[in-house]
């Protein structure tokens, strides 16, 4: 199965179910950036419930002073707002959330460089993050990139909708053991790193046996 998806901040479990079942991936590279998507946000587990990690971005605007309005940006052109120490804060939150999980120490050194290297563009960070997760899961798959925006897709399965957080509200993956589950019920469809840090080498097998 050849799928079309957006590069996102790690990706939800739903998106990685699609990836685990695919034989080839094409990343959409020519769409406009949209807010409230997994492009610059991901959810991890805390004792209080899901925690949103949001990468701040620089917005562009046009018009005269006092009459400025935000304009659409191409996703691949979106720049990260690095005046805010988001990398330090995100990595600290991830460490606090998962340091007692079974496999965090095993993968920690793979993920840490993502929060040490300075990135200017969101797309570059997300593509690097995908590679780290792909390697950690043990996924071996061909990857290519769109050469133009594809409004209608005929030769691939279009899973671009999985980048929209609102479209995933009703999706419930089967429970797995979450280290913080004693504090609350099972939290479905978090970032794929929640599955990875809790299930480790079994994570890919879990994804392959789920249904969207």
N, C-alpha and C positions, 0 to 999 in steps of 0.2 A: 504493500500500500504506500503510495507516494502522497505525502501530506504537505499542505501549505500552512505555515504558522508565522506568528510574529516573534522576534526576539524579545524576551521579557526579563524582568529581574528574577532570576532563577526559574520561575515557572511554577504554576500550581500543580498539584497532583493530577488533576484532570488533564492538563496539557501533557504531562509526562506519561499518562496512560496512552494517549494518542501516539506519542513519540516511541514508546516501547513496542507498540504494535506495527510501526511503520518500517518500510524497507528503504525509504529515501525521504529526506526532508528538504523542502525549499523554504527559505526565510524570505518573508515579504520585506523588501528594502525601500520601497518607493511610496509608501502611504504617508498621510499627514499624521502628526502626533495628536493624540487625543487624551484628555484628562480622565482620571478615575479608571485607569486600566492597569494591568500588571506590567506595563512597560517600565514604570518607575516605582512600583510598589510591590511588596510581598508581605505575607502574613506568617508570623511564627507563633509558637505556643508559649504562654507564660502562666503562672499560677492563677492570674486573674482572668485568663481567657486569651483570645487572639490579640496579637500586637501588630499594628501596621508599621512597617518600615518603609519610609517614603524618601526617594532620592530627589532632592530639590533641583529644579531646572531653571534655566534662564529663559524668560519670556521675551518675545520680540513684540514691538508695537510700532504704530505709524500714526501720523496726524500731527497737528499742532499741539504745543504744550497746553495742557488742560483739556484737550480733546483727543487724547491718545486712546487707541483701541488695540487690543491684542489681535495679532494676525496668525493665520495658520502657519505652522512650521512643518517642514518635512521631518519625519522621525529621525532620519539619518543625520540631520543637521542640528538636532537639539543638543544644546550644551548644558553641562552640569554646573550648578551654582556651588562652587567650591569655597565660597566665603564662609559657609556653614560647615562645621566639622562632621559631616554626615557619616563619613567612613568610620571614624573613631566611634561615633555613637552607635552605628549599626552593628559593628563588630562586638562592641561591649554588650549590647543587648543579646546578640546571638550567643556569646560566651555564657552570659548569666542564664539564659534560657536552656542551654543544652550541655553545659559542662558536666552534668550528672547523667547524661544519656549514654547508652552503651557504646556508641561508636563515634562520639564527638572527637575524642583524642586521636582516634585512628585517622580521621579526615582533616583535623584542624590545620595542619601545615599546608594542605592543598588549598584551603579557602582563605587563609590569612593574607596571602599576597594581593588578593582582590581589594583588600582594605588598606594596603600599604602603597600600592602604585597609584599615582595621580592620573585621573582620567579627565579629559576635557569634554568628551561626547558620550552621551548615554548609550548609544548603540554599541560603542566599543566595549564599554563595561559589560553590557548584557551578553555580547557574543563571547567574551572571555569567561563570564560566569557560566554560560551554557557549556563551554568546553570543560570546565572544572567538574560540573555535575555529571556530564556525559562520561568522563573518565572514571569518576567515583562510582557510578552505577555499572560501569563495564559495558556501555552501549557502543557497538561498532556499526556505524551507519553512514551512508553517503549524504553529504550536505551540499546544497547549491543555493544560489541567490537569484531573486527576480531581477530582470533587466528593465522592467517597467511595471507600473501598477496594473494589477489584474482584477478588474471589477467583477468579471464573471470567470469562474474557473471550470474548465471542462476536463482537463487531463490529470487533476489531482483532487484529493479530498480536502475541502476548505475548512480548516480548523482555526482560522483567524479569529473567530468569535471567542475562542477560549482566552484571549487576552483581555476581554472585558469582564471586570469583576462582577458586575451586575448579572451577567449571563450565567454565572456559576453559582449563584446563591442557592439554588435548589439541588445542586449535585451533592450526593452523599456517597463517598467511597466506603468500602467495608472497613470496619475498625481494625487497627493494629495497635500494639502496645505503645502508648505515649508515656514518657517518663513522668509527666506532670498530670497524668489522668486522675490521680488521687484527689486533685484539687477541683476537678470539674468533670463533666461528661466528655466523651470522645469529641475532639474537634476535627471535623471533616475538611478536606480540600484545602489544607494549609500549603505553604511553600513545600516544594519537593525536598528541601533540606530537612524538614521535620521528619519525613519518612526515612531519609537517608541516615540521619543521626540516631534514629530509634531502631531501625531494622538492618542497617548495614548491608552486608552481602546478600541478604534476602530481599532487598528493596526492589531489584529488577524483576525478580520472580513474582513479587506481589503486584507490581504494575501490569505485568503481562497477563495476569489472571483477573484484572478488573474490567468492568464495562463502563463505557461512557453513556 
